[in-house]
Amino acid sequence: MIRTASLFSQLLEHFPKMEFARLVEEHDAERHCKGFRCWTQFVSMLFCHVAHADSLREICNGLTSCTGKLVHLGISKAPNKSTLSYANEHRPAQLYEELFWRTLEHFRNSGMLGGRRHKFKFKNRLLTLDATVITLCVSMFPWAKYQRAKGGVKLHVLLDNADYMPVFISITDANTYETRQVNLLKLAPGSIVVMDKAYTEHSLFGRWTKEGVFFVTRMRDNAVYEVVSQREVPQNGNILSDEVIRLTGKHAMDNCPHCLRRIAVWDSEHEREFVFLTNHFDFEASTISNIYRERWQIEVFFKTLKQNLKIKTFVGTSENAVRIQIWTALIALLLLKWLHYLSNAKWSLSNLASLLRLNLFTYRSLLEWLNDPFNTPPFEPVSEQLKLPM
């Protein structure tokens, strides 16, 4: 006899109903509710991402086809298309934003994302800052006009390189400059932030240097500077130069009066020179170069989010519906990261996501399925011989 619930039901166990109800009450998310609860909306949107449903019709039909198994998910029946559409348009997206941060904090504190990985010997907290544009059709999303014939929203992320999950997320229109969101960050002294050239701003460099926050970035080709001194370069390496410089461009001396460090590195793989700019003077030049290599992890994060979850096609056209779908996608990604950490099978996260989609309503122990997904036990009732009184 099978005594376990479906895999989808076991995933939902990590969202306690009482805590979810408190969040709903805090955000007044069920105001004027007429039977359709936020929990049903959350289950439907999570099903959208994990099952790769492309539309409201697919979400509702997919759940309707599993009517006998929905009671284990905490819902009595599948929602109607119009009901789910109305909820996505009017219920606050902040509910799922806070749910994501609380769940992520719980997973981190419980060690459910693995140990705090660190590839370097230093103990500074390493963070990566970047943004990506999620394109939208401007005729269907007129509020998100980005270019003449394009629409879009921009996802700003500060990634913690210890577990490759965010510590800061902001969703804005695609026209918002990356540097505007930096003012929302609260960084502890000693933190190291890796970023690309889009975040080049002299006032930001000066403020972070004053606050004791380190940064590593690419230096722009048109940067104006003067060399203060030369630092020793290791022999037989790929470090071309290591210089102490001072920015001398327009208003640069006022916004960033501090000396910075310019490091030129030769990349033999791509046969090109990279020039890095940092305010950290204690690390070796090769360490600064390797720190910038870690910036690639945020590109992997964006790629994983876009390829494995539904944030390229949206089931609602309002801004609130788009935000709800993005935040629930991040919640689904958190679950996939946790499952990938638990699994002993050597498979990629994308293979895990695709196989989970095909087995959402399979009744097996989640841990057993993760370690051996293809060994489904036969459904055979256990025969029991009753004892007759003699």
VOGUVEX-667808 format. One record per residue (C-alpha): z, x, y. Coordinates in steps of 0.02 Angstrom, whole numbers, padded with zeros to 5 digits, always signed. Layout:
residues N
ZXY ...
//
This chain:
residues 390
+00000+00000+00000 -00047+00069+00172 +00107+00073+00284 +00035+00156+00438 -00046+00077+00590 -00221+00118+00654 -00255+00284+00739 -00281+00194+00905 -00113+00109+00888 -00026+00275+00852 -00103+00349+01009 -00035+00206+01114 +00141+00239+01050 +00152+00380+01178 +00155+00251+01318 +00322+00159+01301 +00306-00025+01344 +00468-00029+01446 +00417+00119+01555 +00243+00046+01577 +00320-00120+01629 +00428-00031+01759 +00272+00051+01833 +00185-00117+01840 +00334-00191+01931 +00344-00045+02054 +00162-00066+02103 +00166-00256+02097 +00011-00243+01989 +00028-00413+01906 +00043-00515+02064 -00037-00687+02041 -00060-00642+01858 -00118-00787+01749 -00093-00717+01576 -00199-00558+01583 -00074-00415+01580 -00097-00237+01642 -00061-00174+01466 -00216-00266+01403 -00316-00189+01546 -00251-00016+01503 -00291-00036+01317 -00466-00097+01362 -00503+00049+01478 -00432+00176+01355 -00544+00097+01222 -00690+00117+01343 -00666+00306+01349 -00615+00343+01170 -00745+00227+01093 -00881+00276+01220 -00915+00098+01274 -01049+00092+01409 -01015-00079+01483 -00891-00220+01498 -00988-00311+01363 -00966-00167+01241 -00780-00154+01280 -00746-00339+01255 -00860-00358+01103 -00789-00201+01023 -00611-00264+01040 -00661-00440+00986 -00735-00373+00825 -00564-00301+00784 -00466-00459+00823 -00358-00448+00668 -00302-00272+00714 -00265-00298+00899 -00086-00355+00871 -00041-00176+00828 -00104-00124+01000 +00014-00244+01087 -00118-00371+01138 -00153-00541+01062 -00339-00557+01098 -00482-00462+01177 -00513-00492+01363 -00661-00582+01438 -00788-00482+01537 -00755-00574+01700 -00566-00557+01681 -00574-00369+01650 -00698-00347+01792 -00586-00441+01913 -00433-00339+01860 -00524-00174+01885 -00578-00227+02058 -00411-00293+02122 -00266-00213+02027 -00202-00051+02105 -00273+00110+02036 -00111+00197+02087 -00031+00121+01931 -00139+00228+01816 -00128+00378+01932 +00061+00379+01915 +00049+00342+01729 -00058+00498+01707 +00064+00612+01800 +00216+00544+01708 +00131+00561+01539 +00072+00737+01579 +00248+00787+01632 +00318+00715+01469 +00189+00808+01364 +00225+00972+01455 +00413+00957+01441 +00401+00912+01257 +00285+01057+01215 +00149+00936+01159 +00013+01041+01241 +00066+01202+01156 +00159+01351+01225 +00128+01416+01400 -00019+01529+01367 -00044+01680+01480 -00175+01814+01456 -00100+01933+01584 +00058+02037+01591 +00112+01977+01762 +00229+01828+01776 +00150+01746+01928 +00089+01569+01907 -00101+01570+01896 -00194+01419+01966 -00379+01378+01986 -00445+01270+02128 -00614+01185+02127 -00704+01018+02149 -00846+00926+02063 -00958+00784+02118 -00978+00630+02008 -01146+00556+02056 -01169+00369+02079 -01318+00256+02114 -01313+00221+02301 -01391+00047+02280 -01249-00007+02164 -01111+00093+02251 -01155+00080+02437 -00977+00127+02487 -01003+00300+02407 -01160+00353+02501 -01176+00541+02484 -01355+00587+02524 -01508+00489+02575 -01539+00420+02399 -01378+00471+02312 -01199+00413+02302 -01048+00501+02234 -00863+00537+02231 -00783+00708+02229 -00644+00757+02110 -00532+00895+02181 -00426+00982+02048 -00296+01120+02048 -00286+01181+01868 -00136+01266+01789 -00207+01408+01684 -00054+01407+01573 -00110+01248+01483 -00276+01211+01570 -00217+01042+01636 -00207+00990+01819 -00058+01002+01936 -00153+00918+02079 -00296+00792+02082 -00376+00705+02230 -00522+00583+02226 -00622+00572+02387 -00797+00528+02444 -00926+00661+02404 -00946+00711+02588 -00767+00775+02601 -00757+00964+02621 -00656+01056+02491 -00548+01145+02620 -00481+00979+02688 -00390+00944+02525 -00305+01115+02522 -00184+01056+02657 -00112+00933+02530 -00061+01072+02411 +00119+01131+02398 +00116+01305+02322 +00266+01411+02280 +00274+01590+02346 +00205+01712+02218 +00073+01591+02151 -00103+01658+02126 -00246+01539+02168 -00422+01575+02105 -00565+01488+02195 -00748+01506+02238 -00834+01538+02405 -00828+01354+02455 -00646+01377+02504 -00679+01523+02623 -00580+01483+02780 -00493+01616+02885 -00350+01504+02936 -00315+01465+02752 -00312+01651+02708 -00193+01685+02852 -00076+01540+02810 -00065+01582+02625 -00034+01767+02661 +00106+01720+02779 +00183+01602+02650 +00175+01731+02509 +00038+01642+02412 -00096+01755+02336 -00279+01711+02319 -00431+01784+02232 -00605+01728+02285 -00785+01786+02306 -00827+01862+02473 -00971+01787+02570 -01122+01896+02600 -01120+01864+02788 -00936+01907+02810 -00899+02020+02959 -00764+02150+02931 -00711+02330+02961 -00647+02451+02830 -00470+02510+02863 -00450+02626+02713 -00520+02666+02542 -00419+02648+02382 -00439+02756+02228 -00567+02691+02103 -00545+02723+01915 -00674+02837+01836 -00802+02777+01707 -00768+02596+01745 -00861+02450+01823 -00764+02456+01987 -00885+02513+02123 -00765+02511+02271 -00589+02458+02319 -00563+02443+02507 -00431+02381+02629 -00521+02282+02763 -00489+02175+02916 -00594+02023+02957 -00675+02042+03128 -00783+01887+03141 -00768+01754+03276 -00588+01690+03283 -00552+01786+03121 -00424+01901+03203 -00328+01751+03271 -00332+01648+03110 -00306+01792+02988 -00233+01948+03070 -00180+02020+02901 -00269+02157+02806 -00358+02102+02649 -00429+02189+02498 -00615+02199+02457 -00663+02245+02279 -00843+02272+02221 -00873+02256+02033 -01031+02286+01932 -01066+02157+01797 -01170+02243+01664 -01199+02081+01569 -01288+01995+01714 -01338+02158+01799 -01272+02110+01969 -01133+02156+02089 -00985+02042+02125 -00876+02064+02279 -00700+01992+02273 -00580+01961+02416 -00392+01952+02390 -00227+01976+02481 -00142+02053+02328 -00125+02243+02341 -00017+02282+02188 -00132+02237+02044 -00266+02353+01977 -00443+02313+02032 -00490+02272+01852 -00347+02145+01844 -00413+02058+02000 -00586+02051+01919 -00514+01977+01759 -00414+01850+01859 -00574+01787+01938 -00651+01770+01764 -00516+01641+01729 -00597+01529+01859 -00721+01480+01724 -00585+01376+01640 -00596+01242+01774 -00783+01230+01742 -00741+01202+01558 -00617+01067+01612 -00749+00974+01713 -00877+00993+01574 -00755+00925+01444 -00712+00777+01554 -00892+00730+01589 -00961+00756+01415 -00825+00674+01310 -00766+00531+01420 -00850+00391+01518 -00858+00450+01698 -01047+00461+01714 -01077+00275+01687 -00953+00153+01763 -00910-00024+01708 -00867-00079+01886 -00950-00051+02054 -00802-00063+02175 -00708+00091+02234 -00548+00032+02150 -00637+00007+01983 -00710+00182+01993 -00539+00256+02027 -00461+00161+01882 -00597+00224+01765 -00573+00405+01821 -00383+00400+01803 -00392+00318+01631 -00520+00451+01582 -00394+00585+01629 -00262+00497+01522 -00384+00493+01376 -00421+00679+01402 -00235+00715+01396 -00224+00628+01226 -00373+00726+01161 -00295+00890+01219 -00136+00844+01127 -00230+00798+00967 -00331+00959+00977 -00169+01059+00988 -00093+00967+00840 -00242+00983+00725 -00250+01123+00598 -00435+01089+00567 -00544+01215+00657 -00653+01097+00757 -00701+01086+00938 -00629+00956+01056 -00799+00870+01068 -00809+00853+00878 -00632+00785+00878 -00678+00656+01010 -00833+00598+00917 -00744+00582+00750 -00598+00491+00829 -00720+00366+00903 -00780+00324+00728 -00605+00306+00656 -00508+00217+00794 -00457+00074+00681 -00436+00176+00523 -00264+00149+00446 -00201+00324+00411 -00062+00436+00469 -00122+00521+00627 -00059+00693+00575 -00138+00680+00403 -00302+00626+00478 -00301+00770+00603 -00276+00900+00467 -00396+00822+00341 -00505+00689+00423 -00627+00670+00278 -00500+00640+00141 -00473+00453+00154 -00355+00394+00017 -00420+00250-00091 -00346+00080-00057 -00266+00039-00224 -00111-00070-00237 +00033+00008-00330 +00068-00089-00491 +00250-00126-00521 +00316-00189-00688 +00454-00315-00665 +00602-00306-00782 +00633-00463-00884 +00812-00512-00919 +00851-00493-01105 
//
